[in-house]
Amino acid sequence: MSPRVVIADDQELVRTGFRLILTTRGIDVVGEARDGAEAVAEARRLRPDVVLMDIRMPGMDGLEAARRVLAELPECRVIMLTTFDLDQYVYAAITAGASGFLLKDTSAADLLAALRVVAAGDALLAPSVTRRLIAAFGAQPRPSRTFHRTLAGVTEREREILVLIARGLSNTDIAAHLTLSMATVKSHISRLLTKLNARDRAQLVIVAYETGLVTATPAD
């Protein structure tokens, strides 16, 4: 089933371009918004599966709009869009609850793939984005007693998998690394999402670093 999409961007030409790309490929664009406040209102009214959200918009920016949309509609997914490949935007977007981060010059094929991945409940977390998150956590003070409190209910195998997710490995890579079937890996990840109250893979990465299970090193 095709995901229902709202496009939020302050430039009409950008919105029109994305709409044409998506609708000609069978994606249902149900609404558009010119700023963050309008994006929140449209998401509330239309209840889309995915919001393509520009980060820089007048008034309420895309980061605040994403927080509000996800607070009201936790089943919705947000992909952040920007023309600026800047580390602080990646970190801010993911910590705001976004499931993906794309530059506006991404190809049509990559945009469509991102929509399908995110609408299916996974996160669009490329290794380059994971490296930015790792660098951001590396610049922060190390947590102290959070580790055991937050991960107390997680099994040793689940911790192994969480570490590999945080290192940017795909499900296929994890299965090969641990000599497990894909079904088993997916089952472990599903349990991790439930136990850690995480909405997707992006938030699992954040949990891994915030709890101290994984720490950033120069090798990352």
C-alpha positions as CSV (number, residue, x, y, z in Angstrom):
1,M,0.0,0.0,0.0
2,S,1.3,3.4,-1.0
3,P,2.2,5.7,1.9
4,R,0.2,8.9,2.3
5,V,2.6,11.9,2.4
6,V,2.5,15.6,3.4
7,I,5.2,17.9,2.0
8,A,6.3,20.8,4.2
9,D,8.6,23.4,2.6
10,D,8.5,27.2,2.4
11,Q,9.4,27.2,-1.3
12,E,6.5,26.5,-3.6
13,L,8.9,25.3,-6.4
14,V,10.4,22.6,-4.1
15,R,6.9,21.4,-3.0
16,T,5.8,21.2,-6.6
17,G,8.9,19.3,-7.6
18,F,8.5,16.7,-4.8
19,R,4.8,16.4,-5.5
20,L,5.5,15.6,-9.2
21,I,8.2,13.1,-8.4
22,L,6.0,11.3,-5.9
23,T,2.6,11.4,-7.6
24,T,4.0,10.2,-11.0
25,R,5.4,7.1,-9.2
26,G,2.2,6.3,-7.4
27,I,2.8,7.9,-4.0
28,D,-0.3,9.7,-2.6
29,V,0.6,13.3,-1.7
30,V,-2.4,14.3,0.5
31,G,-1.3,17.8,1.5
32,E,1.3,20.6,1.5
33,A,2.5,23.1,4.1
34,R,4.5,26.3,3.8
35,D,5.8,26.5,7.3
36,G,6.1,24.5,10.5
37,A,2.8,25.6,12.0
38,E,1.0,24.7,8.9
39,A,2.8,21.3,8.7
40,V,1.5,20.5,12.3
41,A,-2.0,21.5,11.3
42,E,-2.0,19.5,8.1
43,A,-0.6,16.4,9.8
44,R,-3.3,16.7,12.5
45,R,-6.0,17.1,9.9
46,L,-4.8,14.5,7.3
47,R,-3.0,12.0,9.5
48,P,-0.4,11.0,6.9
49,D,2.0,8.1,7.1
50,V,5.0,10.3,6.3
51,V,5.8,14.0,6.5
52,L,8.6,15.3,4.3
53,M,9.7,18.2,6.5
54,D,12.1,21.0,5.6
55,I,14.3,22.0,8.5
56,R,14.6,25.7,7.7
57,M,11.2,27.4,7.5
58,P,9.9,30.8,8.7
59,G,8.2,31.0,12.0
60,M,8.1,27.5,13.5
61,D,11.0,25.5,12.0
62,G,10.9,21.9,10.9
63,L,12.6,20.5,14.0
64,E,9.9,22.0,16.3
65,A,7.2,21.0,13.9
66,A,8.5,17.4,13.8
67,R,8.5,17.3,17.7
68,R,4.9,18.5,17.7
69,V,3.7,16.2,14.9
70,L,5.3,13.1,16.6
71,A,4.0,14.0,20.0
72,E,0.4,14.1,18.6
73,L,0.8,11.4,16.0
74,P,3.3,8.8,17.2
75,E,2.4,6.5,14.3
76,C,3.5,9.1,11.8
77,R,7.0,9.2,10.4
78,V,9.0,12.3,9.6
79,I,11.8,12.6,7.0
80,M,13.8,15.8,7.4
81,L,14.9,17.7,4.3
82,T,17.6,20.3,4.0
83,T,20.0,21.9,1.5
84,F,22.6,22.0,4.2
85,D,24.7,18.9,5.0
86,L,25.5,20.1,8.5
87,D,26.2,17.8,11.5
88,Q,24.1,19.7,14.0
89,Y,21.0,19.4,11.7
90,V,21.5,15.6,11.5
91,Y,21.8,15.2,15.3
92,A,18.9,17.6,16.0
93,A,16.6,15.9,13.4
94,I,17.2,12.5,14.8
95,T,16.8,13.5,18.4
96,A,13.6,15.4,17.5
97,G,12.2,12.0,16.5
98,A,12.7,12.0,12.8
99,S,13.1,8.6,11.1
100,G,15.2,9.9,8.2
101,F,17.4,12.8,6.9
102,L,17.8,13.6,3.3
103,L,19.4,16.4,1.3
104,K,17.1,18.1,-1.1
105,D,19.4,17.2,-4.0
106,T,18.9,13.5,-3.4
107,S,17.8,11.5,-6.4
108,A,14.2,10.6,-7.1
109,A,15.0,6.9,-6.7
110,D,16.6,7.5,-3.2
111,L,13.6,9.7,-2.2
112,L,11.2,7.0,-3.1
113,A,13.3,4.3,-1.4
114,A,13.5,6.5,1.8
115,L,9.7,6.9,1.9
116,R,9.1,3.2,1.6
117,V,11.7,2.3,4.2
118,V,10.4,4.8,6.7
119,A,6.7,4.1,6.0
120,A,7.4,0.4,6.7
121,G,8.5,1.4,10.2
122,D,12.3,1.3,9.8
123,A,14.7,4.3,9.9
124,L,16.6,5.7,7.0
125,L,19.9,5.8,8.9
126,A,22.8,5.6,6.4
127,P,26.3,5.0,7.7
128,S,27.2,8.6,7.1
129,V,24.4,9.7,9.3
130,T,25.4,7.2,12.0
131,R,28.9,8.6,11.9
132,R,27.5,12.1,12.5
133,L,25.5,10.9,15.5
134,I,28.6,9.1,16.9
135,A,30.6,12.3,16.6
136,A,27.9,14.3,18.3
137,F,27.8,11.9,21.3
138,G,31.6,11.8,21.4
139,A,31.6,15.5,22.1
140,Q,29.3,15.1,25.1
141,P,30.2,14.1,28.7
142,R,30.0,10.4,29.3
143,P,26.8,9.2,31.2
144,S,27.2,7.7,34.6
145,R,24.7,5.4,36.2
146,T,22.1,5.5,33.3
147,F,23.4,2.3,31.7
148,H,22.1,-0.4,34.0
149,R,18.9,1.4,34.8
150,T,17.9,1.8,31.1
151,L,19.2,-1.5,29.7
152,A,18.3,-3.7,32.7
153,G,15.8,-5.7,30.8
154,V,17.9,-6.2,27.7
155,T,19.5,-9.6,27.1
156,E,23.2,-10.1,26.3
157,R,22.3,-11.0,22.7
158,E,20.1,-8.0,22.4
159,R,22.9,-5.8,23.7
160,E,25.2,-7.3,21.1
161,I,22.8,-6.4,18.4
162,L,22.2,-2.9,19.8
163,V,26.0,-2.3,19.6
164,L,26.1,-3.4,16.0
165,I,23.1,-1.2,15.1
166,A,24.9,1.8,16.8
167,R,27.9,1.0,14.7
168,G,25.8,1.4,11.5
169,L,25.5,-2.2,10.5
170,S,22.4,-3.3,8.5
171,N,20.3,-6.3,9.4
172,T,22.1,-8.3,6.7
173,D,25.5,-7.3,8.2
174,I,24.3,-8.1,11.7
175,A,23.0,-11.6,10.6
176,A,26.3,-12.4,9.0
177,H,28.4,-11.0,11.9
178,L,26.5,-13.1,14.5
179,T,25.7,-16.0,12.3
180,L,22.0,-15.6,12.8
181,S,19.0,-15.8,10.4
182,M,17.5,-12.5,9.2
183,A,14.2,-13.5,10.9
184,T,16.1,-13.9,14.3
185,V,17.8,-10.5,13.9
186,K,14.5,-8.8,13.1
187,S,12.9,-10.5,16.1
188,H,15.6,-9.3,18.4
189,I,15.3,-5.7,17.0
190,S,11.6,-5.8,17.5
191,R,12.1,-6.7,21.1
192,L,14.7,-4.0,21.6
193,L,12.2,-1.4,20.2
194,T,9.6,-2.5,22.7
195,K,11.9,-2.8,25.7
196,L,13.6,0.5,25.1
197,N,10.4,2.3,24.0
198,A,12.1,3.4,20.8
199,R,10.1,4.2,17.7
200,D,12.8,3.0,15.2
201,R,16.4,2.2,14.5
202,A,17.4,5.8,14.7
203,Q,16.3,6.0,18.3
204,L,18.0,2.7,19.1
205,V,21.3,4.4,18.1
206,I,20.6,7.3,20.4
207,V,19.8,4.9,23.3
208,A,23.0,3.0,22.7
209,Y,25.1,6.1,23.1
210,E,23.1,7.9,25.8
211,T,23.2,4.8,28.1
212,G,27.0,4.3,27.6
213,L,26.6,0.9,26.0
214,V,28.6,2.3,23.1
215,T,31.1,5.2,23.2
216,A,32.5,7.2,20.4
217,T,36.1,6.7,19.5
218,P,38.3,8.1,16.7
219,A,37.9,4.8,14.9
220,D,34.2,5.5,14.4
